[in-house]
Amino acid sequence: MNSSQLLQLIGGIVAGLCTLPFLIGLGKLFGLQVEDEETVLVTRFGKLEKTLNKPGWHWVPERVLPWVRTFPVSRARDFRDITNIQVNDARGTTVIVDLWLEFRVADPARALFGVADWDKSLRALVTHAALSILGNRSFEHILCDRSELGEKVRQDIQDETQRWGLEVERVLIRNVSLRPEVAQQVFDTLSARLERATAEVEEEGRQRVALLDAQTSAQVAALVAEAKGQYPAAVGRAFTVLGKQSRVLHAYNELYSLSQVRPHRTVAFHGFEGDALRAVDAAMLPTTTNGSQELEVPALRPNGDERKVEA
């Protein structure tokens, strides 16, 4: 390869490299790329001419004309968070709710040409439906049945959103709350109810305890009375058995008489042996000034003589 051919080769490469951006620019000028979950609408003089739904590269040479325009519309799932919707419930309490919407564009042509600004229109429509549906419910119902009420809101706005080419898949009610002053009033009311319920439970408990004590006392009294009524019969049966054995009955009577004596307050004197001095005679002796008694009691000496004993 001589020098002239080498120069031609290099010139061709340089020309190709210079032409490549021009070709790419022409491709972008006469064609467009459609992404996944996307639709491109082509209009001519403001009238819908073509709808491109298939992902990939599409040649649209007429787009270079000034009266031809293209509008890409995403069909992917989208979300909206509508916050601070103030609703007066069935009791007139101001409830603040937040709504979460999941939707997608089902008809790109209607979404683009059917409504001027479907985003603002959707927010207004959802807010109105929430006020209409939640306004007939109490705060407790809204708080407990959020899934059911969210589905009612979705069904209420479904017909209107379909006219706009939108498909609302889910509406969730989240962050249900009260205004601070209303929340304090509700808290005070609930506290009073809890205190009243606590007092009623305590009073009922005291009444039940009193009733149980009375029933227990009555049962105990009945059992004691029954036992006291059985005691004489048992004693009578025991004496009947003892009466058949005279020696045992005599020993029992002797022990019973001794059990009635109080040792610290009783002095027992049975007298001396024989007829020397009886207990009755000793009790009738005169006393001295110091309260003592002088007794002349015959006492037996070891040899049989008597001696005087002073007491």
C-alpha positions in Angstrom: 0.0 0.0 0.0 1.5 3.2 -1.2 1.2 6.6 0.6 -1.7 7.8 -1.6 -3.8 4.8 -0.7 -3.0 5.2 3.0 -4.0 8.8 2.9 -7.3 7.8 1.2 -8.0 5.2 3.9 -7.3 7.7 6.7 -9.4 10.3 4.9 -12.3 7.8 4.6 -12.1 6.9 8.3 -12.1 10.5 9.3 -15.0 11.2 7.0 -16.9 8.3 8.4 -16.3 9.4 12.0 -17.4 12.9 11.1 -20.5 11.5 9.3 -21.5 9.2 12.3 -22.8 12.0 14.5 -24.7 13.4 11.6 -26.3 10.0 11.0 -27.1 9.7 14.7 -28.7 13.1 14.6 -30.7 12.2 11.6 -31.9 9.0 13.3 -33.0 10.9 16.3 -34.7 13.5 14.1 -36.6 10.9 12.0 -37.2 8.3 14.6 -37.9 7.8 18.3 -37.5 5.2 21.0 -40.4 3.8 23.0 -39.5 2.5 26.5 -41.2 -0.4 28.4 -44.5 0.6 30.1 -44.7 3.7 27.8 -46.9 4.9 25.0 -46.0 7.6 22.5 -48.9 9.5 20.9 -48.2 11.2 17.5 -50.5 14.0 16.5 -50.9 15.9 13.3 -52.4 19.4 13.4 -53.6 18.6 17.0 -55.3 15.4 15.9 -54.2 12.0 17.1 -52.4 10.3 14.2 -50.6 7.3 15.6 -50.2 5.4 18.9 -46.9 3.6 19.6 -47.2 1.0 22.4 -44.5 -1.5 21.4 -41.1 -0.9 23.1 -38.2 -0.3 20.8 -37.1 2.0 17.9 -39.7 3.5 15.6 -39.2 5.5 12.4 -41.4 8.6 12.3 -40.0 10.7 9.5 -42.9 13.1 9.7 -42.0 14.3 13.1 -39.6 16.8 11.6 -42.6 18.7 10.3 -43.7 21.5 12.5 -47.3 20.4 12.7 -46.4 16.9 13.9 -45.9 16.5 17.6 -45.1 13.5 19.9 -46.3 13.0 23.5 -44.7 10.2 25.6 -47.1 8.9 28.3 -46.0 6.5 31.0 -48.2 3.5 31.7 -46.2 2.4 34.8 -47.9 2.2 38.2 -47.9 5.6 39.9 -48.6 6.8 43.5 -50.1 9.8 45.1 -50.1 10.8 48.8 -53.0 13.1 49.6 -52.5 14.4 53.2 -54.4 16.6 55.7 -57.9 15.9 54.6 -60.2 17.3 57.3 -63.5 15.4 57.7 -66.3 16.0 60.1 -67.5 12.6 61.2 -71.1 11.6 62.1 -70.8 13.2 65.6 -69.3 16.4 64.2 -65.7 15.7 65.4 -63.0 16.9 63.0 -60.9 14.0 61.8 -57.7 14.4 59.9 -56.9 11.5 57.4 -54.2 10.9 54.8 -55.0 8.9 51.6 -52.6 6.8 49.6 -53.5 6.1 45.9 -52.1 3.5 43.6 -53.1 3.9 39.9 -51.9 3.6 36.3 -52.7 5.1 33.0 -55.0 2.7 31.2 -55.9 4.8 28.2 -53.1 7.3 27.3 -55.2 9.2 24.7 -57.9 9.9 27.3 -55.4 10.8 30.0 -53.8 13.3 27.6 -56.8 14.8 25.9 -59.7 13.9 28.1 -58.8 16.2 31.0 -56.7 19.3 31.2 -54.8 18.3 34.3 -55.7 14.9 35.6 -53.3 15.1 38.5 -55.1 18.1 40.2 -58.5 16.7 39.1 -57.7 13.3 40.7 -56.7 15.0 44.0 -60.0 17.0 44.1 -62.1 14.0 43.2 -60.5 11.8 45.9 -60.9 14.5 48.5 -64.6 15.0 47.7 -65.3 11.2 47.8 -63.5 11.0 51.2 -65.6 13.8 52.6 -68.8 12.2 51.3 -68.1 8.7 52.6 -66.2 9.3 55.8 -68.6 12.1 56.9 -71.3 9.5 57.6 -69.1 7.4 59.9 -68.0 7.8 63.5 -64.4 8.2 64.4 -64.2 4.7 65.8 -65.6 3.3 62.6 -63.1 5.2 60.5 -60.3 4.1 62.7 -61.3 0.4 62.7 -62.6 -0.1 59.1 -60.0 1.8 57.1 -59.6 -1.0 54.5 -63.3 -1.2 53.9 -63.8 2.6 53.6 -60.7 2.9 51.3 -62.4 0.4 49.0 -65.6 2.4 49.1 -63.7 5.5 48.1 -62.1 3.6 45.2 -65.4 2.4 43.9 -66.9 5.8 44.2 -64.2 7.5 42.0 -63.9 4.5 39.6 -66.4 5.7 37.0 -65.0 9.2 36.8 -61.3 8.1 36.6 -62.1 5.7 33.8 -63.4 8.6 31.8 -60.0 10.2 32.2 -58.2 7.0 31.1 -56.9 6.2 34.7 -57.3 2.9 36.5 -57.2 3.3 40.3 -56.0 0.0 41.8 -56.0 0.8 45.5 -57.0 3.5 48.0 -55.6 3.3 51.5 -56.7 5.4 54.5 -53.7 6.1 56.7 -52.7 8.3 59.6 -56.2 8.8 61.1 -55.9 11.4 63.8 -57.7 14.2 65.6 -57.0 17.9 66.0 -55.0 18.5 69.3 -57.8 20.2 71.1 -60.3 17.6 70.0 -57.9 14.8 71.0 -57.6 16.3 74.5 -61.4 16.4 74.9 -61.7 12.8 73.8 -58.9 11.8 76.2 -60.7 13.5 79.1 -64.0 11.8 78.2 -62.4 8.4 78.0 -60.6 9.0 81.3 -63.9 9.9 83.0 -65.5 6.7 81.6 -62.6 4.6 82.8 -62.8 6.0 86.3 -66.5 5.5 86.5 -66.2 1.9 85.2 -63.4 1.3 87.8 -65.6 2.6 90.6 -68.5 0.4 89.5 -66.3 -2.7 89.3 -64.8 -1.9 92.8 -68.3 -1.4 94.3 -69.5 -4.6 92.8 -66.5 -6.4 94.2 -67.2 -5.0 97.7 -70.8 -6.1 97.5 -69.8 -9.6 96.4 -67.3 -9.9 99.2 -69.9 -8.7 101.8 -72.4 -11.2 100.4 -69.8 -14.0 100.6 -68.9 -13.1 104.1 -72.6 -13.1 105.1 -73.2 -16.4 103.5 -70.1 -17.9 105.1 -71.1 -16.5 108.6 -74.6 -18.0 108.2 -73.2 -21.4 107.2 -70.7 -21.3 110.2 -73.5 -20.3 112.6 -75.7 -23.2 111.3 -72.9 -25.7 111.7 -72.1 -24.4 115.2 -75.7 -24.6 116.2 -75.9 -28.1 114.9 -72.8 -29.1 116.8 -74.1 -27.5 120.0 -77.4 -29.4 119.6 -75.5 -32.7 119.2 -73.3 -32.2 122.3 -76.0 -32.9 125.0 -77.1 -36.0 123.1 -73.5 -37.2 122.9 -73.0 -36.5 126.6 -76.2 -38.4 127.4 -75.1 -41.4 125.4 -71.7 -41.3 127.2 -73.4 -41.2 130.7 -75.6 -44.1 129.7 -72.6 -46.1 128.9 -70.8 -45.0 132.1 -74.0 -45.9 134.1 -73.6 -49.5 133.3 -70.2 -49.4 135.1 -70.6 -47.9 138.6 -67.0 -47.8 139.5 -66.0 -46.0 136.3 -68.9 -43.5 136.9 -67.9 -42.9 140.5 -64.3 -42.2 139.4 -65.5 -39.8 136.7 -67.6 -37.9 139.3 -64.7 -37.7 141.6 -62.4 -36.3 138.9 -65.0 -33.9 137.8 -65.5 -32.5 141.3 -61.7 -32.1 141.7 -61.5 -30.3 138.3 -63.9 -27.7 139.6 -61.6 -26.7 142.5 -59.3 -23.7 141.9 -56.0 -24.4 143.7 -54.9 -20.8 144.0 -58.2 -19.8 145.7 -59.3 -22.9 147.7 -57.9 -24.6 150.8 -59.3 -28.1 151.4 -59.3 -29.4 155.0 -60.7 -32.9 155.6 -59.9 -33.0 159.3 -57.8 -35.3 161.4 -58.1 -39.0 161.7 -60.7 -40.3 164.0 -62.9 -37.8 166.0 -60.1 -35.5 167.2 -61.3 -32.4 165.3 -63.5 -32.1 162.2 -63.1 -29.6 159.4 -66.3 -27.8 160.5 -65.1 -27.4 164.0 -61.8 -26.0 162.8 -63.5 -23.4 160.7 -65.6 -22.2 163.7 -62.5 -21.5 166.0 -62.1 -17.8 167.1 -59.4 -15.7 165.5 -56.9 -13.4 167.2 -56.3 -9.7 166.5 -53.8 -10.5 163.7 -56.3 -12.7 162.0 -54.6 -16.0 163.0 -56.4 -18.8 164.8 -55.1 -20.8 167.8 -56.0 -24.4 167.5 -55.6 -27.0 170.1 -55.3 -30.0 167.9 -54.5 -33.3 169.5 -51.6 -34.8 167.8 -50.2 -38.3 168.3 -46.7 -38.8 169.3 -44.7 -41.8 168.3 -45.4 -43.3 171.7 -49.1 -42.6 171.5 -49.2 -39.4 173.7 -51.1 -36.3 172.6 -49.5 -32.9 172.0 -51.0 -29.4 171.3 -50.5 -28.0 167.8 -50.9 -24.2 167.4 -51.8 -22.8 164.1 
